[in-house]
Amino acid sequence: MKQSSPFVFTTGVLGYPILFVLLIWIVFWFEIRFGISFNSFGVRPGEVKGLRGILFSPFIHGDIKHLFNNTIPLFVLSMSLFYFYRKISWPVLIIGLLLTGILTWSIGRPANHIGASGIIYMLAAFLFFKGIFSKYYRLVALSLIVVFLYGGMLWYVTPINPEISWEGHLSGLISGFVLSVFYRKNTIKSPKYEWEKPEYSEKEDLFMQHFDENGNFIERRFETKEEEEAYQPPEVNSGQVPKGEQYIANENDDRDKITYRYFYKKSESRKE
């Protein structure tokens, strides 16, 4: 069951997000501890040297507030990615990082664009649109949760604050949407019950054989004593007959009788 389930909790579901968060905190600690700044390693639009920021900028943050604001969303969204989309989680993360950085380098202002917020916007957009496209109830629910928790981030894809890289946010949003469209066919199919399958036949269903076309219960008849002895009733709780139901033939009657046995568990005595 665990292998066939589309959602499997593994150590990577928690391990990788913790590693991402730990890395950005270590980089920030290193800057504070040794009094240096890695801001020059951010994305610098229009400059060839600024392309290195595509890989380095998500790990660099300006201050503790910037770092703290990105820590929880990065952990929650990346954990959701690895749990709900484990088969495509790494391609989405790597391609999303590169695409977000390239778009930021292409449309950004001449400044150092740093922080993991672009990746956060990419993850939020991917989880939202991918869940809507899948039409699978759990993934749609995840999309609604993402909107509820981080829907307010949408304001920051516009230039409302000159100190915020809205270009990086917008690039992440576009990247997430593009990836959700690209992986649109990688959807999880809703499980089908036995009677929903194309090969299902009511005549072969042991449970349905106990009812006529109008839904009335049909008593089982035995033509001979040998047939009665050879008959083996379905197992209890197998989904074929109700629990406690047994078939018993009456030699003095041409019809069978059904005996229902009910078992009640005695409740414990109440303490006064």
Contacts in CASP RR format, 6 or more apart in sequence:
PFRMAT RR
TARGET T0000
AUTHOR 0000-0000-0000
METHOD contacts of the structure
MODEL  1
MKQSSPFVFTTGVLGYPILFVLLIWIVFWFEIRFGISFNSFGVRPGEVKG
LRGILFSPFIHGDIKHLFNNTIPLFVLSMSLFYFYRKISWPVLIIGLLLT
GILTWSIGRPANHIGASGIIYMLAAFLFFKGIFSKYYRLVALSLIVVFLY
GGMLWYVTPINPEISWEGHLSGLISGFVLSVFYRKNTIKSPKYEWEKPEY
SEKEDLFMQHFDENGNFIERRFETKEEEEAYQPPEVNSGQVPKGEQYIAN
ENDDRDKITYRYFYKKSESRKE
2 8 0 8 1.000
6 188 0 8 1.000
7 83 0 8 1.000
7 84 0 8 1.000
7 138 0 8 1.000
8 86 0 8 1.000
9 83 0 8 1.000
10 82 0 8 1.000
10 86 0 8 1.000
12 82 0 8 1.000
13 79 0 8 1.000
13 82 0 8 1.000
13 83 0 8 1.000
13 86 0 8 1.000
14 79 0 8 1.000
16 78 0 8 1.000
16 82 0 8 1.000
17 74 0 8 1.000
17 75 0 8 1.000
17 76 0 8 1.000
17 78 0 8 1.000
17 79 0 8 1.000
17 82 0 8 1.000
18 75 0 8 1.000
20 74 0 8 1.000
20 75 0 8 1.000
20 78 0 8 1.000
20 116 0 8 1.000
21 71 0 8 1.000
21 74 0 8 1.000
21 75 0 8 1.000
23 59 0 8 1.000
24 58 0 8 1.000
24 59 0 8 1.000
24 61 0 8 1.000
24 67 0 8 1.000
24 70 0 8 1.000
24 71 0 8 1.000
24 74 0 8 1.000
24 116 0 8 1.000
25 67 0 8 1.000
25 71 0 8 1.000
27 38 0 8 1.000
27 59 0 8 1.000
27 60 0 8 1.000
27 61 0 8 1.000
28 61 0 8 1.000
28 62 0 8 1.000
28 64 0 8 1.000
28 67 0 8 1.000
30 36 0 8 1.000
31 37 0 8 1.000
31 38 0 8 1.000
38 56 0 8 1.000
38 60 0 8 1.000
38 114 0 8 1.000
39 60 0 8 1.000
39 62 0 8 1.000
39 112 0 8 1.000
39 114 0 8 1.000
40 112 0 8 1.000
41 52 0 8 1.000
41 53 0 8 1.000
41 56 0 8 1.000
41 57 0 8 1.000
41 60 0 8 1.000
41 114 0 8 1.000
42 50 0 8 1.000
42 52 0 8 1.000
42 53 0 8 1.000
42 56 0 8 1.000
42 57 0 8 1.000
42 60 0 8 1.000
42 112 0 8 1.000
42 113 0 8 1.000
42 114 0 8 1.000
43 50 0 8 1.000
43 51 0 8 1.000
43 53 0 8 1.000
43 54 0 8 1.000
43 57 0 8 1.000
43 101 0 8 1.000
43 104 0 8 1.000
43 105 0 8 1.000
43 108 0 8 1.000
43 112 0 8 1.000
43 113 0 8 1.000
43 114 0 8 1.000
43 168 0 8 1.000
44 50 0 8 1.000
44 53 0 8 1.000
44 105 0 8 1.000
44 110 0 8 1.000
44 111 0 8 1.000
44 112 0 8 1.000
44 113 0 8 1.000
45 104 0 8 1.000
45 105 0 8 1.000
45 106 0 8 1.000
45 107 0 8 1.000
45 108 0 8 1.000
45 109 0 8 1.000
45 110 0 8 1.000
45 111 0 8 1.000
45 113 0 8 1.000
45 167 0 8 1.000
46 105 0 8 1.000
46 110 0 8 1.000
50 105 0 8 1.000
51 105 0 8 1.000
53 101 0 8 1.000
53 113 0 8 1.000
54 97 0 8 1.000
54 98 0 8 1.000
54 101 0 8 1.000
54 102 0 8 1.000
54 104 0 8 1.000
54 105 0 8 1.000
55 97 0 8 1.000
57 101 0 8 1.000
57 113 0 8 1.000
57 114 0 8 1.000
57 115 0 8 1.000
58 97 0 8 1.000
58 115 0 8 1.000
58 116 0 8 1.000
58 118 0 8 1.000
58 119 0 8 1.000
59 115 0 8 1.000
59 116 0 8 1.000
60 114 0 8 1.000
60 115 0 8 1.000
61 67 0 8 1.000
61 70 0 8 1.000
61 114 0 8 1.000
61 115 0 8 1.000
61 116 0 8 1.000
62 114 0 8 1.000
62 115 0 8 1.000
66 115 0 8 1.000
69 117 0 8 1.000
70 115 0 8 1.000
70 116 0 8 1.000
70 117 0 8 1.000
70 120 0 8 1.000
73 120 0 8 1.000
73 124 0 8 1.000
73 150 0 8 1.000
74 116 0 8 1.000
74 119 0 8 1.000
74 120 0 8 1.000
74 123 0 8 1.000
76 149 0 8 1.000
77 120 0 8 1.000
77 123 0 8 1.000
77 124 0 8 1.000
77 127 0 8 1.000
77 146 0 8 1.000
77 150 0 8 1.000
78 93 0 8 1.000
78 123 0 8 1.000
80 123 0 8 1.000
80 127 0 8 1.000
80 142 0 8 1.000
80 146 0 8 1.000
81 89 0 8 1.000
81 92 0 8 1.000
81 93 0 8 1.000
81 123 0 8 1.000
81 126 0 8 1.000
81 127 0 8 1.000
82 89 0 8 1.000
84 127 0 8 1.000
84 138 0 8 1.000
84 139 0 8 1.000
84 142 0 8 1.000
85 92 0 8 1.000
85 130 0 8 1.000
85 186 0 8 1.000
87 186 0 8 1.000
88 183 0 8 1.000
88 186 0 8 1.000
92 126 0 8 1.000
92 179 0 8 1.000
92 183 0 8 1.000
93 119 0 8 1.000
95 179 0 8 1.000
96 119 0 8 1.000
96 122 0 8 1.000
96 172 0 8 1.000
96 175 0 8 1.000
96 176 0 8 1.000
96 179 0 8 1.000
97 119 0 8 1.000
97 122 0 8 1.000
99 122 0 8 1.000
99 171 0 8 1.000
99 172 0 8 1.000
99 175 0 8 1.000
99 178 0 8 1.000
99 179 0 8 1.000
100 118 0 8 1.000
100 119 0 8 1.000
100 121 0 8 1.000
100 122 0 8 1.000
100 168 0 8 1.000
100 171 0 8 1.000
100 172 0 8 1.000
100 175 0 8 1.000
101 118 0 8 1.000
101 168 0 8 1.000
101 171 0 8 1.000
103 167 0 8 1.000
103 168 0 8 1.000
103 170 0 8 1.000
103 171 0 8 1.000
103 172 0 8 1.000
103 174 0 8 1.000
103 175 0 8 1.000
104 113 0 8 1.000
104 118 0 8 1.000
104 165 0 8 1.000
104 167 0 8 1.000
104 168 0 8 1.000
104 171 0 8 1.000
107 167 0 8 1.000
107 170 0 8 1.000
107 171 0 8 1.000
108 165 0 8 1.000
108 167 0 8 1.000
108 168 0 8 1.000
109 167 0 8 1.000
111 165 0 8 1.000
113 165 0 8 1.000
113 167 0 8 1.000
113 168 0 8 1.000
114 165 0 8 1.000
115 165 0 8 1.000
117 165 0 8 1.000
117 168 0 8 1.000
117 169 0 8 1.000
118 165 0 8 1.000
118 168 0 8 1.000
118 169 0 8 1.000
118 171 0 8 1.000
118 172 0 8 1.000
119 172 0 8 1.000
120 150 0 8 1.000
120 153 0 8 1.000
121 153 0 8 1.000
121 157 0 8 1.000
121 168 0 8 1.000
121 169 0 8 1.000
121 170 0 8 1.000
121 171 0 8 1.000
121 172 0 8 1.000
121 173 0 8 1.000
121 176 0 8 1.000
122 172 0 8 1.000
122 173 0 8 1.000
122 175 0 8 1.000
122 176 0 8 1.000
122 179 0 8 1.000
123 176 0 8 1.000
124 146 0 8 1.000
124 150 0 8 1.000
124 151 0 8 1.000
124 153 0 8 1.000
124 173 0 8 1.000
125 172 0 8 1.000
125 173 0 8 1.000
125 174 0 8 1.000
125 175 0 8 1.000
125 176 0 8 1.000
125 177 0 8 1.000
125 180 0 8 1.000
126 176 0 8 1.000
126 177 0 8 1.000
126 179 0 8 1.000
126 180 0 8 1.000
127 142 0 8 1.000
127 143 0 8 1.000
127 146 0 8 1.000
128 143 0 8 1.000
128 146 0 8 1.000
128 147 0 8 1.000
128 180 0 8 1.000
129 143 0 8 1.000
129 176 0 8 1.000
129 177 0 8 1.000
129 180 0 8 1.000
129 181 0 8 1.000
130 139 0 8 1.000
130 143 0 8 1.000
130 179 0 8 1.000
130 180 0 8 1.000
130 183 0 8 1.000
130 184 0 8 1.000
131 139 0 8 1.000
131 140 0 8 1.000
131 142 0 8 1.000
131 143 0 8 1.000
131 180 0 8 1.000
132 140 0 8 1.000
132 143 0 8 1.000
133 180 0 8 1.000
133 181 0 8 1.000
133 184 0 8 1.000
133 187 0 8 1.000
134 140 0 8 1.000
134 187 0 8 1.000
134 188 0 8 1.000
135 187 0 8 1.000
136 187 0 8 1.000
136 188 0 8 1.000
136 189 0 8 1.000
136 190 0 8 1.000
137 190 0 8 1.000
138 188 0 8 1.000
139 188 0 8 1.000
153 169 0 8 1.000
156 164 0 8 1.000
156 166 0 8 1.000
156 169 0 8 1.000
157 166 0 8 1.000
157 169 0 8 1.000
157 170 0 8 1.000
157 173 0 8 1.000
158 166 0 8 1.000
159 166 0 8 1.000
160 166 0 8 1.000
194 200 0 8 1.000
194 205 0 8 1.000
195 205 0 8 1.000
202 208 0 8 1.000
203 209 0 8 1.000
206 234 0 8 1.000
206 240 0 8 1.000
207 239 0 8 1.000
207 240 0 8 1.000
207 241 0 8 1.000
209 218 0 8 1.000
210 217 0 8 1.000
210 218 0 8 1.000
210 220 0 8 1.000
210 241 0 8 1.000
211 217 0 8 1.000
211 218 0 8 1.000
212 218 0 8 1.000
219 255 0 8 1.000
219 256 0 8 1.000
219 257 0 8 1.000
219 258 0 8 1.000
220 231 0 8 1.000
220 247 0 8 1.000
220 256 0 8 1.000
221 255 0 8 1.000
221 256 0 8 1.000
222 228 0 8 1.000
222 231 0 8 1.000
222 249 0 8 1.000
222 256 0 8 1.000
228 249 0 8 1.000
231 247 0 8 1.000
233 241 0 8 1.000
233 246 0 8 1.000
233 247 0 8 1.000
234 240 0 8 1.000
234 241 0 8 1.000
236 243 0 8 1.000
236 244 0 8 1.000
237 243 0 8 1.000
244 260 0 8 1.000
244 261 0 8 1.000
244 262 0 8 1.000
244 263 0 8 1.000
245 258 0 8 1.000
245 260 0 8 1.000
246 258 0 8 1.000
246 259 0 8 1.000
246 261 0 8 1.000
247 256 0 8 1.000
247 258 0 8 1.000
248 256 0 8 1.000
248 257 0 8 1.000
248 258 0 8 1.000
248 259 0 8 1.000
249 256 0 8 1.000
249 257 0 8 1.000
250 256 0 8 1.000
250 257 0 8 1.000
END
